[in-house]
């Protein structure tokens, strides 16, 4: 007889979550509705914080540089199969890399066309691409827009200084090219999906928000850096299981930054621009369900297909350990329904039951939701811990709640 493995990087959920037992208990899987399709596995930038190329998982090195037409077709067939099986009225296709525009617009259009062509009747396909903007031209934007593909732009703020960590390989600044892309997108609001911004504490919140709003995006998404208890944010010591007690008592540099940004956004007198993190927290405080993996307890319904056809979990897991996103499945041999039975996927459908005891007993659990799943990781223990940003999230949620209550209290 062999005892339980003690060398697993994430015993929970890989070993300790009994998915067949969940199914016997009547807990059904949640079908995928978002398909993140990799079209190019390399990037023309060398961002120092990149979770793909600087993270713990290095599987990108072994991937084909570009997705083939054969894999596009097979993936489209699998998406159609999944949509048909679960009678989905809508699926979302997000084209990612690397930098997806390294291969031009044509492969992106072909991929989306393949999915739309095979989607069952009554299933609408929304499509978007996330880009660093350096290769976005008027012609490329016109081609994407004509194909019904919206464009999201990744920036760390609206100035050259904010984007100092986003440089081309060799060190040349990417900002001039990114700024051209932002201006081009602002002139085409029907195609502009919004700006994704990773928080850098070295950037002033007012400068970041005002500079981004000046670009006229339809929406902003502020992301915490992808850190965890084993590779924590700057200024936070690595942890072991014995030091994870009372994580809400830690310093709150990110919570302070976000609270200040919230105040600036809340009091902004110009056109209203949705900041997804703030809007989601407000909705949750008002009793609405979440629509993002960052907060709330709603199940995560996203899956990744890499350039070789591998079916994987979300990319943020690449920051935790080598092989973390792997399911062992691919579109050639496996359906997406099979991926729903993977412990890592099933864990993200459990809501409160997937959380640590500290999180389940926390009064903020319905809003925080334990934080981003990847941020809960501790080596050789897994993902059943509070987020490494626990104190920061508590600071932000309480701050937004206070502002919201004050606003309601002063309403006529």
C-alpha positions, 0 to 999 in steps of 0.5 A: 500500500502506498500512502498519499503523495506528499510531493504534490505542489497543490494537494488541494484540489489535485488530491483532496477534491473528490470530483466523482463524489461531488457528482454523486452528491448532485453537484453538477458542473458549470459549462464553459462560456468563455474560451480563451484561444491562443493564436501566438505563443510569443510576445514582442515585449519583455514586461518584467512582471509578465505572468506567462514569460516570467512566471513559474510555468515555462510551458510556453517554450514548448508550444508552437509559435502560431496556432494552425488552421487544423487546430482552429477548426478542431477547437471550433468543433469542440466549442460548438459541441459544448454549446450544443450539449449545454444549449448555450445562448452565448459564448465568448471567444477571447484571442490571446497570446503572447501578443496575438497581433504578431501574426497579423489580423488574418489568423484572428479573423479565421479563428472567429469565423470558424467558431461562428460557422460551426456554432449551433443555431441560437448560440451567439458568439462574441469575440475580442482580442487583448493586445499590447497595441504596438502592432495595431494599425488603422488597417488591422483595426478595420479588419478586426472591426469588420469581423466583429472582433473588439479590441482591448488594450493592455497598459499600466497607465496613460503616460510613458512613466507609467509604462516603464516596465513595458519595454520591447525586447532590448529595452526600447520603450513601447509607449509611443506605439501603445499611445498611437494604438490608444488614440486610434481606438478612441477614434473607433469606440465601436471596436474599443473594448477597454483598457486593462491596467496592472497596478504598480504602486510606484505610480500615483493613483490620480495620475494613473486614473486621470491619464487613462480616462483621458484616452476615452476608453469604454471601460477600465479593468484594474488588476492586482499583480499575480502574486501568492503566498509563495511568491508574495507582492513586494514588501510581503514575506513568503509564508508557510502554513503556520503564518497564514493566521489573521491575514487580514491584519497585514499592511494594505498598500494595494488596498490603500492605492485602490481606495484612493483610486475609487474615491477619485473615480466616484467623485469624477465629474466627467463622463462615466467610465466603468471600472470593473473591479469597483462596479463588481464590488458595488453590485455584490454589496447590493446583492447582485451576483459577480461576473468576474473571477476576481471577486464574489462567489460565482463559478468561473466558466473560462477555459484556455486552448493553447496553440497546440490544442491543449485544454488548460486552466486560466493563465494566471495559474502560471504564476504558481508552479510549473504545470499548474494550468495543465489538465492533460487534455486536448481538443484532438482527443477530449471534449470540454465536458471532460475538462469540467471533471478536472479537480482544478476546474471543479474547485472553481465551481464550488463557491464558498465550499472551495474556500479556507475556514478563515474565508468562510467565517469572514463577514466579507466572504460574499463580496471578496469571494476569497479573492483571485484563485491564483493569489491563494496559492501556497507551495505544497499546500495548494489553493485553499487559503485566503488571498495574499491580498486579503487585507488589501481586499478587506480595506477596499471593500469596507471603504467602498461600502462606507462610501456607498452607505453614505451616498444612500444615506444622503439621497432624497 
